[in-house]
């Protein structure tokens, strides 16, 4: 079955912890790109956050979105975003501009009705204040802070404080990566984006908690021995939960990928892409951070403690001693006058016993076969009870 079979049976042994510096470097590079995009490109805020006017109408047959956008631009109003909603005969065009006065709104509707023979009552306009978007942003930030506090408290009680810190760091990594991708791609940030963002927080923590639960199980009582270090036990735990993480991530990404690539990409349903993108990027980032970042960060924090550092040193010293013992040649002594069947045997109690059988018996008899080693100590004890100089066994008196 190869790699797939070993993954299914949980027999992989990837060195996630030993190669953690590679993941750190990759994450730092990606994080810097995301921060640069956010600072220099910013976000494409939707009308709900920036305020503005939207126009929704059903276009005549054969009229493209580009033609409609040009018509509005020629009327002296700049179109900020233009997208399609629905599919087939139910498709509608959604145009969003800056906040317009009543006269400007009437002028845009007049341009559309005059060019494409659309009835004025078939065009729906909606004015949104930017203060409403500010309220949505504030509530989203409050919800995020409350969520983080509750999660940190739960992880600290259920596991330990260091696991809570590592999980929150991985969560912030996922948020930064998702926000950076949104800035780079230029998708519109809408209330659906905020909902998707809060959704991926739960998924990212779920995957991390599954891994941490296995780490806590495998490292329980580890300080009492010197067989394995904390880093090695944590790496084993990640490998044991690897298939579960892959399955969970794939099952979550497949339907979200359908929304993004099929619904928004192939079918052109633009209203889905803001929600689908944040879910897809967030789920992928959460799967990555739970395996490659959260547990390595936990190991780094744990091995800063003197007791876990001492455990690592004991394990290393024990292995060095074992390697030296294994490399020393074993010296074997031999006696030319004693055959291998007459060699000294060591008793189970540690006492050295001698068990020699005579090479030949009386006339006409052949040499005795060697007796099992398990009976030799008993034979030695029976012979030790005979008088010196007298052959073993009792002879019949004449």
Secondary structure, 3 states (H helix, E strand, C coil): CHHHHHHHHCCCCCCCCCCHHHHHHHHHHHHHHHHHHHHHCCCEECHHHHCEEEEEECCCCCCCHHHHHHHHHHCCCCEEEEEEECCHHHCEEEEEECCCCHHHHHHHHHHHHHHHCCCHHHCEEEEECHHHHHHHHHHHHHHHHHHHHHHHHHHHHHCCHHHHHHHHHHHHHHHHHHHHHHHHHCCEECHHHHHHHHHHHHHHHHHHHHHHHHHHHHCCCHHHCCCCCHHHHHHHHHHHCHHHHHHHHHHHHHHHHHHHHHHHHHCCCHHHHHHHHHHHHHHHHHHHHHHHHHHHHHHHHHCCCHHHHHHHHHHHHHHHHHHHHHHCCCCCCCCCCCCHHHCCEECCCCCEECCCCCCCCCCCCCCCCCCCHHHHHHHHHHHHCCCCCCCCCCCCCC
